[in-house]
Amino acid sequence: MQPHSLARAAAACAALSVWTFAQACDDCDCDDAPPPAQVADTDAPTPRNRLGLVRVQGAAPSSLPSNIPTTRETVTREDMARSINATDAEDALKYLPSLLVRKRYIGDYNHAILSSRASGTGNSARSAVYADGMLLSNYLGNGVGGLSFPPRWGLVTPEEIERVDVMYGPFSAAYPGNSVGAVVDYQTRMPTKFEAHAKLGAASQSSELYGHQSRFNAWQASASVGDRAGDWSWWINLNRSDSEGQPLTFATRTASTGTTPAANSTAQPVTGAVLQLNTTNTPWYLIGAGTRYHTVQDHAKLKLAYELSPTLRASYTLGLWRNTSEGNSESWLRNAAGQPVYGGAVIIDGKQFAALTGSDFAVTREKLQHFMHGLSVKSHGGGEWDWEVAASLYDYDRDHKRQNAGANPQPGALTGGAGTLSDGSGTGWHTLAIKGIWRPAGGSHVVDLGLQQDGYKLDYATSSIAGNYLADGPGALASQVGGRTQLQAAYLQDAWLIAPDWKAVLGLRAERWEARDGRTDFSAMSSQTYASRRERFLSPKAALSWQVAPNTLLKASVGRAVRMPTVAELYGATSTANSRFINDPNLRPEKSWTGEFSAEQAWGALQGRLTLFAETTQDSLYSQTLFDPAANTNIGRVQNVEKIATSGLEATLGAVDVGLKGLDFNTSLTYTDSKIKANAGFVGTPGDTMGKWQPNIPRWRATVVTGYRFDEHWSASLAVRHSGRQYRTLNNSDVNPFAYMGVSKYTTADMRLLWKMDRQWSAAFGIDNLNNYQYWNFHNYPQRSYAAELRFDL
């Protein structure tokens, strides 16, 4: 990632803020602007910073409004090639300030959730991810669990990324309340002439944990071709990834649950258990490893564009993502004959423990096939009016997960037997937006306005299979969760150039939300339906910027965001002996007020930013415990936390050719204080969450990226990332972070060496987690990983 620098214009836009982007693009047609690589090594003088109203005529579709009143960071295709060992689309975000994607292995499709300043890696519904204006964020649910809802990163490959823009906070009226954390917008390539690309990549990781060591490998291949002829342009991208991931879960037995074996006990003595402390410093035995995924993923994308006129463009995108996954597990326990033990009661260190079942060593097989469609018609004349109509559809065409039953342990479970089939086919979402840009005469205003409608449908059924769970069709219904939500919105945002050095952006978003068709079934004979709900909200936004001096800029932003409950939070359910239906269809939306104040300063090629931010959220949605009068017992479920307050400081500094031509650096540092201020719920005892840290928000985060361009052929980079202590639980009881289910601090280093052999051929070698740090976010992150790639560009 390249640092902030107006001195090198777009060459340094990897960390450019929205306001410096406005300065660089003011009154220009960005179609005609040279790409970053063309300006990277020029000696152009530093331009005077000046505020303005952006007039952009972009060739690629984008969800960005014309003026964005918030801090923005950018990563370009050139930045990725030089500095990032990118095997998945989310890797582009790796070194941006205050961001973390919980990626556990190459191709992580069910847990890679984005974290931002005041939103942790369990809150996927508090960020918004788009690709060419199409929604990739999965608002069918929030976080992970029985169902997982990370963004659909697999619908974008690193090779097709042209640039990625990240906007911090809910300060633009054009986005829903899910933007409270951050908005990520991927812009992918669309050719202006014939071009072709191919890439081969391989990666290898050696993982050692609890005395068990293995090597896990991955390879990737991609090919792209596109052209523009007259009014038509097209692009085709194909990608295949074959990846082995390290074990992510571990079967356990708490040491205190062991009992003295009876004289007639049939339990067998075993060896191989590893005695450790869990997150609460309670001794437990780890007896085996699970969730060792082998995934094969295919990606295909077709993009078409047609110039209906010199100022009107129609475009269509078809994306296909297919995933075949095998989740395996292994027992570390051995009997007297040295054979692995997968079932029955066992004796460890003289104590007898509960019998092993198929649930301890699960076997899963998943086959997923998802489609994405996007269609837009957009005017880009740059006159008084421009407009766009855009629609998208994300479809779970096939979504099957098979798993062995608890009564069906290995080795028999590897070839069949009883199990379950979970089917999410037919689930998905659709979006429709009508957008306009009005530039009144006089040139002091740019008005963004629009109407939007997003709809989400969840239909997830699990059935029991008595015969062969690996091959048989669905059996008796075990459970089913379903429902729909819909969000309709209208927004208006006026960017007003009050004076040459003063700019205001005022916005208002009106929303109408509906939840309906909610249904929860625990068998074919037991079901619960829920009444429809409708609510309305207004979210004002405001920002003001002042160009204090030619190289000094101050700006302040404030905005309200309302994050609606998702279908899974409303209608997803589990059961206990005392209460069958413990989901809550009456959950209140999260309501946040967020503000930030930034100062930006340039000293020649060196540029820095200091940002103070604060957020107060009412009714945050978390899983916790509360007394349920109907069940007459304490029930754990998704509930509203009355108040969480977050404040912090974010600083960035970067330069190109700092002290030595070819030497670039970029660094960021974030301090965050995020505490629970009011909460009727609890984890263990009433009141145990008060004053505690919000889960998965570290106090300190930092990144340093240094790159050196030896010449036009060779470049190298070294990046260091740090994250401080975190907690996973609302009551912060997980005092031992370096354990399975813990969330630990970490400091890791990555390196990359790029060799451009000629105009067409390039090769790269990289190492992630160079220092081989062992760290956790419930699951264990990858250890030292090597990556190599060979690329051809025509």
PyMOL commands that set and color helices and strands:
alter all, ss='L'
color gray80, all
select helices_A, chain A and resi 9-15+18-25+30-32+36-39+77-83+89-93+124-126+153-155+158-160+177-180+255-257+412-414+567-571
alter helices_A, ss='H'
color red, helices_A
select strands_A, chain A and resi 72-76+100-101+114-115+128-131+134-135+161-168+182-188+195-209+212-229+232-244+249-254+268-269+274-277+283-309+312-331+344-348+351-356+364-379+385-404+419-423+428-438+445-465+476-499+502-523+526-529+533-549+552-563+590-603+606-628+633-655+663-678+700-709+714-723+746-756+761-768+785-793
alter strands_A, ss='S'
color yellow, strands_A
deselect
rebuild
show_as cartoon
